[in-house]
Amino acid sequence: PEEKRRRVDAAQTGSGSDRCDVILRSEWSEPAVRSRLRAEFEAASPYPHAVMRPFLDHAGFCAVREELQKLDATEKETDLFRFFQTSDIAPRGEKGVGSLAALTRLFGSLEFRELCAEITQCGELTDRVDLSSQVYPRGSHLLCHDDVIGTRKVSFILYLTDPEEDWAPEEGGGLELYPSAPGAPRGTPHVEPSKELLPFANSLAFFVVEPGVSFHAVREVRGARARVSLQGWLHAPSLEQTKAFEDRGLATLQQLLANPPRISLEAPKESLTSEGNEQKGLSKEDVAILGRWIAAEYLSADQLEAVAERFVDSSYAVLKHFLRADLAERISAALADADASDGFQANVEDCPAPAYRIGANDGWELIGPPHLRRHLRYRSASSGDGDRGGAATAPAPGEGSGSSSSGAAIQESSPHQASGLRAPRADGQGRLEIRRFRPGLDYTVAARAEASKEDCAELDATLAFVGMQEGAEEAWNSEEVGGFESYLAADEDKVESVETQEVYRGGDADGPLVNIPAAFNQLSLVMRDDQTLRFVKYLSRDAPSTRADVAACYIVDAPEGGSEDESDVSDAPTSPETTAPHAAR
């Protein structure tokens, strides 16, 4: 669509040159310089990499920037990234004219391959080169991954940013490099990066693509200037000749293609299945207990029937204003205080990038690994195994520990206290957790839940809280700031081959089944089978607030029927209390 297209917006080149000669700077041919660069590459951490700057002659660099402004770029967005991208530039090198064609021939030349092979000691490279341009305006990002797709062997990025003024850290857009997590299984990145390479004009960063090792990301761009780059890959002759082929199973994409990851949720001690639970309605005792937490309208028989009918029609329902107003206000105040303390202020243009461990205190812990998720999770500091009791022993709202933390406010005000569900256990297994997603940091990627089973359905119950300030609802509903929960069909093609991996998953796939925008005091109920994935979209630094939620998952009997027509999503009747999520875009 037209709104999804834009011209590549590079800054002024500072040169009106019409030259089509694009050549390497002469020093990169000198043996002493190459020897130094190889030593820097081998010594670099968290894994071998290097940067050549300046990479091209100045006139050629400016000519490439000038020509790039004439290309169209299309917005690309999945659970992992958001940016604008051109079509493959590599074919221009065959018969094309102009600076981009000349640059393509340079990257495909024997000279460039020999330079990369000498510095990286990566072995044989073919004459194939993939090359496209990405434009990262404000809000764009690329989450943690290792680049292992097909026969890729060397990854390189040429930065075409403004040469008139060096890129500043506060503008975001840095290439983040992730070390391996100590004590974790092989192929697990640390929850935060250990190095960041800024996109300085006319610099070329490169590294060898290695399964479970070459984890990297692009931090969200925050400044007015766009981060413009050419991303390319050199290839091995075959899959077997890629780096560490024997460790192919550690690759991010291979794991996603072969068996999408199952995100672990915290477990109650009892199995939360529907087996043996045949009651059709709420008893007076149920209503009395739940009424301490849940808004009265959701406890009436008529309203429950309306919700049930809505759910049967579409396999999901969204219940607004779910908790009692007094409890919701208490949670709102606690979250606002936490956001203010952590520096998450809405409508601030030049706010600094948040530290990765901001907010990881007062019972909140930082959760990864970042190629699957990153967010805070709440654990009660006062409980040993996290067992806070069932309905008989649950404290009334406001009668808990007295902690002013947002996690305690949510935990003490959540109806799971009264329904027999348990708070998170320390052993890390299970089905329920309290989460906080911070702007500019947090997300989950498309994944199944831990207990997903074939021929079995699951009920996701997510009670969400976000900021309520002026303009916040519009921002969340636009989905431009992320934070929404998305459901999509799993890719049935699980065979690893060069062909199936040439396009990064999700880039040109069908859209989601449904997106549920973040909202305050809203409970979403979604029934899904083993072939349905879900994720919480990365929260932009421009989001009005953090997103906090209580996420639970229940194994239930698979429904025998139900409509699969997407028209049910948009045509289903709605009311202020039971509303349909936005139709998938």
C-alpha positions as CSV (number, residue, x, y, z in Angstrom):
1,P,0.0,0.0,0.0
2,E,1.0,3.5,-0.7
3,E,1.4,4.4,3.0
4,K,3.9,1.5,3.4
5,R,6.3,3.1,0.8
6,R,8.7,6.0,1.1
7,R,11.8,7.4,-0.5
8,V,15.1,6.5,1.0
9,D,15.8,9.6,3.2
10,A,19.5,10.1,3.3
11,A,21.1,13.4,4.3
12,Q,22.7,15.7,1.8
13,T,25.8,14.0,0.3
14,G,28.0,17.1,0.3
15,S,29.0,16.3,-3.3
16,G,27.4,16.6,-6.7
17,S,29.8,14.2,-8.3
18,D,28.5,12.1,-11.2
19,R,31.4,9.6,-10.9
20,C,30.6,5.9,-11.1
21,D,34.0,4.8,-10.0
22,V,33.6,3.2,-6.5
23,I,36.9,1.8,-5.2
24,L,38.4,0.7,-1.9
25,R,40.6,3.1,-0.1
26,S,44.2,2.2,-1.0
27,E,45.3,1.4,2.5
28,W,43.2,-1.8,2.6
29,S,45.6,-3.3,0.0
30,E,48.7,-2.8,2.1
31,P,50.0,-6.0,3.8
32,A,50.8,-4.2,7.1
33,V,47.3,-2.7,7.4
34,R,45.7,-6.1,6.6
35,S,47.9,-7.8,9.2
36,R,46.8,-5.3,11.8
37,L,43.2,-5.7,10.8
38,R,43.4,-9.5,11.1
39,A,44.9,-9.2,14.6
40,E,42.1,-6.8,15.6
41,F,39.5,-9.2,14.2
42,E,40.8,-12.2,16.1
43,A,41.2,-10.3,19.4
44,A,37.7,-8.7,19.2
45,S,35.0,-9.7,21.6
46,P,32.4,-11.0,22.2
47,Y,33.2,-12.8,19.0
48,P,35.6,-11.9,16.1
49,H,34.7,-8.8,14.1
50,A,36.3,-5.7,12.7
51,V,35.5,-2.3,11.2
52,M,37.2,-0.7,8.3
53,R,36.9,3.1,8.3
54,P,36.9,4.9,5.9
55,F,36.1,2.0,3.6
56,L,35.5,3.7,0.2
57,D,37.1,6.6,-1.5
58,H,35.2,9.8,-0.6
59,A,33.9,10.6,-4.1
60,G,32.5,7.0,-4.6
61,F,30.9,7.1,-1.1
62,C,29.1,10.3,-1.8
63,A,28.0,9.1,-5.3
64,V,26.4,6.0,-3.7
65,R,24.6,8.0,-1.1
66,E,23.2,10.3,-3.8
67,E,22.0,7.5,-6.0
68,L,20.5,5.7,-3.1
69,Q,18.1,8.6,-2.6
70,K,16.4,7.7,-5.8
71,L,15.4,4.2,-4.8
72,D,12.1,3.2,-3.3
73,A,12.0,1.3,0.0
74,T,9.2,-0.7,1.5
75,E,8.4,-1.0,5.1
76,K,9.1,-4.4,6.6
77,E,7.8,-5.5,10.0
78,T,7.7,-8.8,11.9
79,D,8.1,-9.8,15.5
80,L,11.8,-9.4,15.0
81,F,12.3,-6.1,13.1
82,R,10.9,-2.9,11.7
83,F,12.6,-0.9,9.0
84,F,12.4,0.1,5.3
85,Q,14.2,-2.0,2.7
86,T,15.0,-1.9,-1.0
87,S,14.8,-4.8,-3.3
88,D,18.0,-6.9,-3.9
89,I,20.6,-4.5,-5.2
90,A,23.1,-7.2,-6.3
91,P,21.6,-7.8,-9.8
92,R,22.5,-4.2,-10.7
93,G,26.2,-5.3,-10.8
94,E,25.7,-7.5,-13.9
95,K,24.9,-4.9,-16.5
96,G,23.9,-1.8,-14.6
97,V,25.5,1.6,-14.7
98,G,26.0,4.2,-11.9
99,S,27.6,4.1,-8.5
100,L,25.4,1.4,-7.0
101,A,26.1,-1.0,-9.8
102,A,29.8,-0.2,-9.4
103,L,29.6,-0.8,-5.6
104,T,27.8,-4.1,-6.3
105,R,30.6,-5.2,-8.6
106,L,33.1,-4.3,-5.9
107,F,31.4,-6.4,-3.3
108,G,31.2,-9.3,-5.8
109,S,34.9,-9.0,-6.9
110,L,37.7,-11.4,-6.2
111,E,39.6,-8.5,-4.5
112,F,36.9,-8.1,-1.9
113,R,36.5,-11.8,-1.3
114,E,40.2,-12.2,-0.8
115,L,40.3,-9.3,1.6
116,C,37.5,-10.9,3.7
117,A,39.0,-14.4,3.5
118,E,42.4,-13.1,4.6
119,I,41.1,-11.1,7.5
120,T,38.5,-13.7,8.8
121,Q,40.3,-16.9,7.8
122,C,36.8,-18.2,6.9
123,G,37.8,-20.4,4.0
124,E,36.4,-20.5,0.5
125,L,33.9,-17.9,-0.7
126,T,31.8,-18.0,-3.9
127,D,31.2,-15.1,-6.2
128,R,27.6,-14.8,-4.9
129,V,26.7,-11.7,-3.0
130,D,23.4,-10.6,-1.5
131,L,23.0,-6.9,-1.1
132,S,20.1,-4.6,-0.1
133,S,19.7,-1.3,1.6
134,Q,17.9,-0.7,4.9
135,V,16.7,2.6,6.2
136,Y,16.0,2.9,9.9
137,P,14.0,6.0,10.7
138,R,13.0,6.9,14.3
139,G,11.5,3.8,16.0
140,S,13.1,1.2,13.7
141,H,14.9,-1.8,15.2
142,L,16.2,-5.3,14.6
143,L,16.1,-7.8,17.5
144,C,18.7,-10.3,18.5
145,H,19.5,-13.1,16.0
146,D,22.6,-14.8,14.6
147,D,22.2,-14.3,10.8
148,V,22.5,-18.1,10.1
149,I,20.4,-18.5,6.9
150,G,21.3,-20.8,4.0
151,T,24.9,-20.6,2.9
152,R,25.7,-17.2,4.4
153,K,29.4,-17.1,5.6
154,V,30.4,-13.5,6.0
155,S,28.1,-10.7,7.0
156,F,29.0,-7.1,6.3
157,I,27.3,-3.7,6.7
158,L,28.4,-0.5,4.9
159,Y,27.1,2.5,6.7
160,L,25.8,5.3,4.5
161,T,24.9,7.8,7.2
162,D,25.5,11.6,7.2
163,P,29.3,12.2,6.7
164,E,29.0,15.8,7.8
165,E,28.5,15.0,11.5
166,D,29.5,11.8,13.3
167,W,26.7,9.6,14.6
168,A,26.1,10.0,18.3
169,P,25.2,7.3,20.8
170,E,22.0,9.0,21.8
171,E,20.7,8.6,18.3
172,G,20.4,4.9,18.8
173,G,20.9,2.6,15.8
174,G,24.1,0.9,17.1
175,L,25.0,-2.6,16.1
176,E,24.9,-4.6,19.4
177,L,27.0,-7.7,19.8
178,Y,25.9,-10.3,22.3
179,P,28.3,-12.7,24.2
180,S,27.3,-16.2,25.2
181,A,25.4,-16.4,28.5
182,P,27.7,-17.9,31.2
183,G,26.4,-21.2,32.6
184,A,23.6,-21.5,29.9
185,P,23.4,-24.2,27.2
186,R,25.6,-23.6,24.1
187,G,24.0,-21.2,21.7
188,T,22.3,-19.0,24.3
189,P,23.1,-15.3,24.2
190,H,23.5,-13.1,27.2
191,V,20.4,-11.0,28.1
192,E,22.3,-7.8,27.3
193,P,25.0,-6.9,24.7
194,S,28.6,-6.4,25.6
195,K,29.6,-4.2,22.7
196,E,28.0,-1.6,20.4
197,L,29.3,-0.4,17.1
198,L,28.0,3.0,16.0
199,P,27.0,3.4,12.3
200,F,29.7,5.9,11.4
201,A,29.6,7.1,7.8
202,N,31.7,5.2,5.3
203,S,32.6,2.4,7.8
204,L,32.2,-1.3,7.0
205,A,31.6,-3.7,9.9
206,F,31.9,-7.4,9.2
207,F,32.0,-10.8,11.0
208,V,31.7,-14.5,10.2
209,V,28.2,-16.0,10.5
210,E,28.3,-18.8,13.1
211,P,25.4,-20.8,14.6
212,G,24.6,-19.8,18.2
213,V,27.6,-17.4,18.3
214,S,27.2,-14.4,16.0
215,F,24.3,-12.9,17.9
216,H,23.6,-9.2,17.1
217,A,20.9,-6.6,17.0
218,V,20.2,-3.0,15.9
219,R,19.1,-0.8,18.8
220,E,16.1,1.4,18.1
221,V,16.9,4.6,16.3
222,R,16.0,7.6,18.4
223,G,17.3,10.7,16.5
224,A,15.9,12.6,13.6
225,R,18.5,11.3,11.2
226,A,17.8,7.9,9.5
227,R,20.3,5.1,9.9
228,V,21.0,4.2,6.3
229,S,23.1,1.1,5.4
230,L,23.9,-1.6,2.8
231,Q,23.6,-5.1,4.3
232,G,25.4,-7.9,2.5
233,W,26.4,-11.5,2.8
234,L,29.1,-13.5,1.1
235,H,28.4,-17.2,0.7
236,A,30.0,-20.6,1.1
237,P,29.9,-23.1,-1.8
238,S,27.5,-25.3,0.2
239,L,25.8,-25.6,3.6
240,E,28.4,-28.1,4.7
241,Q,31.1,-25.5,4.2
242,T,29.5,-22.8,6.3
243,K,31.1,-22.0,9.7
244,A,30.6,-24.7,12.3
245,F,28.1,-26.6,10.2
246,E,28.1,-29.4,12.8
247,D,26.5,-26.9,15.2
248,R,23.8,-26.0,12.8
249,G,21.1,-26.9,15.3
250,L,22.2,-24.0,17.5
251,A,21.2,-21.5,14.9
252,T,18.3,-19.2,15.8
253,L,16.5,-19.7,12.5
254,Q,17.1,-23.4,12.4
255,Q,15.5,-23.8,15.8
256,L,12.5,-21.7,14.7
257,L,12.1,-23.7,11.4
258,A,12.5,-27.1,12.9
259,N,10.6,-26.6,16.2
260,P,9.5,-23.1,17.2
261,P,10.6,-22.3,20.8
262,R,8.2,-22.8,23.6
263,I,8.3,-19.9,26.0
264,S,8.3,-21.1,29.6
265,L,5.7,-19.7,31.9
266,E,5.7,-20.1,35.6
267,A,3.7,-23.0,36.9
268,P,1.3,-23.6,39.7
269,K,1.9,-26.8,41.6
270,E,-1.3,-28.3,40.4
271,S,-2.0,-29.1,36.7
272,L,-4.2,-26.4,35.2
273,T,-6.3,-28.6,33.0
274,S,-10.1,-28.7,32.3
275,E,-10.2,-32.4,33.2
276,G,-12.7,-33.1,36.0
277,N,-14.0,-29.5,36.0
278,E,-17.5,-29.7,34.6
279,Q,-19.3,-26.9,36.5
280,K,-21.3,-24.6,34.2
281,G,-21.6,-21.5,36.3
282,L,-20.4,-19.7,39.4
283,S,-21.7,-20.5,42.9
284,K,-22.6,-17.9,45.4
285,E,-19.3,-18.5,47.1
286,D,-17.4,-18.1,43.8
287,V,-19.1,-14.7,43.2
288,A,-18.3,-13.6,46.7
289,I,-14.7,-14.4,46.4
290,L,-14.2,-13.1,42.9
291,G,-16.1,-10.0,43.7
292,R,-13.2,-8.9,45.8
293,W,-11.2,-8.4,42.6
294,I,-13.4,-8.5,39.5
295,A,-15.8,-5.8,38.3
296,A,-19.4,-6.7,39.3
297,E,-20.7,-6.7,35.7
298,Y,-18.5,-9.7,34.8
299,L,-20.1,-11.8,37.6
300,S,-23.6,-11.6,36.4
301,A,-25.1,-14.6,34.5
302,D,-26.2,-12.5,31.6
303,Q,-22.8,-10.9,31.1
304,L,-21.0,-14.3,31.4
305,E,-23.3,-15.7,28.8
306,A,-22.6,-12.8,26.4
307,V,-18.9,-13.3,26.9
308,A,-19.2,-17.0,26.3
309,E,-21.2,-16.5,23.1
310,R,-18.6,-14.1,21.8
311,F,-15.8,-16.5,22.7
312,V,-17.5,-19.5,21.0
313,D,-17.9,-17.4,17.8
314,S,-14.3,-16.3,17.5
315,S,-12.2,-18.2,20.0
316,Y,-11.2,-15.0,21.7
317,A,-12.7,-12.2,23.7
318,V,-11.4,-9.0,25.2
319,L,-12.9,-7.8,28.5
320,K,-12.3,-4.1,29.3
321,H,-12.3,-2.7,32.8
322,F,-12.0,-6.2,34.2
323,L,-10.8,-5.5,37.7
324,R,-12.7,-3.4,40.2
325,A,-12.0,0.3,39.7
326,D,-10.4,0.8,43.1
327,L,-7.9,-2.0,42.5
328,A,-7.2,-0.8,38.9
329,E,-6.4,2.7,40.2
330,R,-4.0,1.2,42.8
331,I,-2.1,-0.6,40.1
332,S,-2.2,2.5,37.9
333,A,-0.6,4.6,40.6
334,A,2.1,1.9,41.3
335,L,3.0,1.6,37.6
336,A,3.1,5.4,37.2
337,D,5.5,5.6,40.2
338,A,7.7,2.9,38.8
339,D,7.8,4.5,35.3
340,A,8.7,7.9,36.8
341,S,11.4,6.3,39.0
342,D,12.9,4.4,36.0
343,G,12.8,7.5,33.7
344,F,10.1,6.2,31.3
345,Q,8.3,9.5,30.6
346,A,5.8,9.9,27.8
347,N,6.1,12.6,25.1
348,V,9.8,13.3,25.7
349,E,11.6,13.7,22.4
350,D,15.2,13.4,23.5
351,C,15.0,10.9,26.4
352,P,18.2,8.9,26.9
353,A,18.4,5.2,26.0
354,P,17.4,3.1,29.0
355,A,19.9,0.8,30.7
356,Y,19.2,-2.9,30.2
357,R,18.8,-3.6,33.9
358,I,16.6,-0.6,34.7
359,G,13.7,-1.7,36.9
360,A,15.3,-5.0,37.8
361,N,14.8,-4.5,41.6
362,D,12.2,-4.8,44.3
363,G,11.3,-8.3,43.3
364,W,11.7,-7.8,39.5
365,E,14.3,-9.8,37.6
366,L,15.6,-9.5,34.0
367,I,14.5,-12.4,31.8
368,G,16.0,-13.7,28.5
369,P,17.5,-15.1,26.3
370,P,17.2,-12.1,23.9
371,H,16.8,-14.2,20.8
372,L,13.5,-15.4,22.3
373,R,12.4,-12.6,24.7
374,R,13.5,-9.9,27.1
375,H,11.4,-8.4,29.8
376,L,11.2,-8.1,33.6
377,R,9.4,-10.9,35.6
378,Y,8.2,-10.4,39.2
379,R,9.0,-12.8,42.0
380,S,7.8,-12.2,45.5
381,A,10.9,-11.6,47.7
382,S,8.9,-12.8,50.8
383,S,7.9,-16.2,49.5
384,G,10.2,-19.2,49.4
385,D,8.6,-21.4,46.7
386,G,6.1,-18.7,45.6
387,D,3.1,-20.5,47.0
388,R,0.8,-17.7,48.2
389,G,-2.1,-20.0,48.9
390,G,-5.5,-20.7,47.4
391,A,-8.9,-19.1,47.8
392,A,-9.1,-19.9,51.5
393,T,-5.9,-18.2,52.5
394,A,-5.6,-15.5,49.9
395,P,-5.3,-12.0,51.4
396,A,-7.9,-9.4,50.5
397,P,-6.8,-6.7,48.2
398,G,-4.5,-4.3,50.0
399,E,-3.9,-6.7,52.9
400,G,-0.6,-8.1,51.5
401,S,3.0,-7.2,52.3
402,G,2.4,-3.5,52.1
403,S,5.1,-3.2,49.4
404,S,4.7,-0.2,47.2
405,S,6.3,-1.9,44.2
406,S,4.3,-2.3,41.0
407,G,4.8,-6.1,41.1
408,A,3.4,-6.4,44.5
409,A,0.4,-4.2,43.6
410,I,-0.4,-6.4,40.6
411,Q,0.2,-9.7,42.5
412,E,-2.0,-8.7,45.4
413,S,-4.7,-7.3,43.2
414,S,-4.9,-10.2,40.7
415,P,-7.8,-12.6,40.8
416,H,-5.5,-15.7,40.6
417,Q,-5.1,-15.2,44.3
418,A,-8.7,-16.2,44.8
419,S,-9.1,-18.8,42.1
420,G,-6.7,-21.4,43.5
421,L,-3.8,-20.5,41.1
422,R,-0.3,-20.2,42.5
423,A,2.2,-17.4,42.3
424,P,5.4,-18.1,40.4
425,R,7.7,-20.8,41.8
426,A,11.4,-20.6,42.1
427,D,12.1,-23.7,40.0
428,G,11.2,-21.9,36.8
429,Q,8.7,-24.4,35.5
430,G,5.1,-23.7,34.6
431,R,2.2,-21.6,33.5
432,L,1.9,-18.2,35.0
433,E,4.0,-15.1,35.4
434,I,3.8,-11.3,36.1
435,R,5.7,-9.4,33.4
436,R,6.8,-5.8,32.8
437,F,7.8,-4.7,29.3
438,R,9.9,-1.5,29.3
439,P,10.0,1.0,26.3
440,G,13.1,0.7,24.2
441,L,14.0,-2.7,25.6
442,D,11.5,-5.5,25.8
443,Y,9.5,-8.0,23.7
444,T,8.9,-11.6,23.0
445,V,9.3,-13.4,19.7
446,A,6.7,-15.6,18.0
447,A,6.7,-18.8,20.0
448,R,4.5,-21.5,21.4
449,A,4.0,-21.8,25.1
450,E,5.8,-24.5,27.1
451,A,3.0,-26.9,27.4
452,S,1.7,-26.8,23.8
453,K,0.7,-30.3,22.7
454,E,-0.6,-31.7,19.5
455,D,-4.4,-32.3,19.5
456,C,-4.7,-30.1,22.5
457,A,-5.9,-26.5,22.9
458,E,-4.7,-23.8,25.3
459,L,-6.4,-20.9,26.8
460,D,-4.3,-17.8,27.2
461,A,-5.5,-15.4,29.8
462,T,-3.6,-12.1,29.9
463,L,-4.6,-9.2,32.2
464,A,-2.8,-6.1,30.9
465,F,-2.0,-2.6,32.3
466,V,-0.6,0.4,30.6
467,G,-0.5,4.1,31.1
468,M,-3.7,6.1,31.0
469,Q,-2.4,9.6,30.3
470,E,-3.8,11.8,27.6
471,G,-3.2,10.4,24.1
472,A,-2.1,7.0,25.4
473,E,-5.1,5.0,24.2
474,E,-4.7,6.4,20.7
475,A,-1.0,5.5,20.6
476,W,-1.5,2.0,21.8
477,N,-4.4,1.4,19.4
478,S,-2.3,2.6,16.4
479,E,0.2,-0.2,17.1
480,E,3.0,2.2,16.0
481,V,4.6,2.0,19.4
482,G,4.4,-1.8,19.7
483,G,3.3,-3.5,22.9
484,F,0.4,-5.3,21.3
485,E,0.0,-9.1,21.5
486,S,-0.1,-10.8,18.1
487,Y,-1.3,-14.3,17.2
488,L,-0.2,-15.9,13.9
489,A,-0.2,-19.3,12.2
490,A,3.0,-21.4,12.5
491,D,5.0,-22.1,9.3
492,E,4.3,-25.6,8.3
493,D,7.5,-25.9,6.2
494,K,10.1,-27.1,8.8
495,V,12.7,-28.5,6.3
496,E,16.0,-26.8,6.4
497,S,17.3,-26.1,2.9
498,V,19.0,-23.2,1.1
499,E,15.7,-22.4,-0.7
500,T,13.5,-22.3,2.4
501,Q,16.0,-20.0,4.3
502,E,16.7,-17.4,1.6
503,V,13.9,-15.1,2.9
504,Y,14.0,-14.3,6.6
505,R,11.0,-15.8,8.3
506,G,7.9,-13.6,8.4
507,G,9.3,-11.0,5.9
508,D,6.8,-11.7,3.2
509,A,4.5,-14.1,5.1
510,D,0.8,-13.7,5.6
511,G,-0.2,-11.3,8.3
512,P,-1.2,-12.2,11.9
513,L,-4.5,-13.9,12.7
514,V,-5.3,-11.1,15.2
515,N,-3.5,-8.3,17.1
516,I,-4.7,-7.2,20.5
517,P,-3.5,-3.6,21.3
518,A,-2.3,-2.9,24.8
519,A,-4.9,-1.4,27.1
520,F,-5.4,-0.6,30.7
521,N,-7.2,-3.1,33.0
522,Q,-8.0,-5.4,30.0
523,L,-8.3,-9.2,30.1
524,S,-7.8,-11.0,26.8
525,L,-8.9,-14.6,26.5
526,V,-7.6,-16.5,23.4
527,M,-8.0,-20.2,22.5
528,R,-5.2,-21.6,20.3
529,D,-3.9,-24.9,19.1
530,D,-0.4,-26.2,18.7
531,Q,0.0,-24.4,15.3
532,T,-0.7,-20.9,16.6
533,L,2.2,-18.7,17.8
534,R,2.0,-15.5,19.7
535,F,4.3,-12.6,20.6
536,V,4.4,-9.3,22.3
537,K,5.7,-6.7,19.9
538,Y,8.8,-4.8,20.9
539,L,7.9,-1.6,22.9
540,S,9.2,1.5,21.2
541,R,10.9,4.1,23.4
542,D,8.1,6.4,22.2
543,A,5.5,4.2,24.0
544,P,3.4,6.1,26.5
545,S,4.4,3.8,29.4
546,T,5.6,0.4,30.3
547,R,3.3,-2.6,29.7
548,A,2.7,-4.8,32.7
549,D,0.6,-7.9,32.6
550,V,-0.3,-11.2,34.3
551,A,0.0,-13.9,31.7
552,A,-1.5,-17.3,32.4
553,C,-2.0,-20.4,30.2
554,Y,-4.4,-23.3,30.7
555,I,-4.6,-26.6,28.9
556,V,-8.2,-27.2,27.9
557,D,-10.2,-29.7,25.8
558,A,-9.9,-28.8,22.1
559,P,-13.2,-27.4,20.7
560,E,-15.1,-29.7,18.4
561,G,-16.2,-27.0,16.0
562,G,-16.1,-23.2,15.7
563,S,-15.8,-20.8,12.9
564,E,-12.6,-20.3,11.1
565,D,-13.9,-17.5,8.9
566,E,-11.8,-14.4,9.4
567,S,-15.0,-12.4,8.9
568,D,-16.0,-13.5,12.4
569,V,-13.3,-11.2,13.8
570,S,-14.6,-8.1,12.2
571,D,-18.3,-8.9,12.2
572,A,-18.7,-10.2,15.7
573,P,-20.9,-8.1,18.0
574,T,-19.1,-5.9,20.5
575,S,-20.0,-4.1,23.7
576,P,-18.1,-1.8,26.0
577,E,-17.1,-4.9,28.1
578,T,-16.5,-7.5,25.4
579,T,-14.8,-6.1,22.5
580,A,-13.1,-7.5,19.5
581,P,-9.3,-6.9,19.0
582,H,-8.3,-5.0,15.9
583,A,-8.4,-7.0,12.7
584,A,-5.0,-8.1,11.6
585,R,-3.3,-5.5,9.4
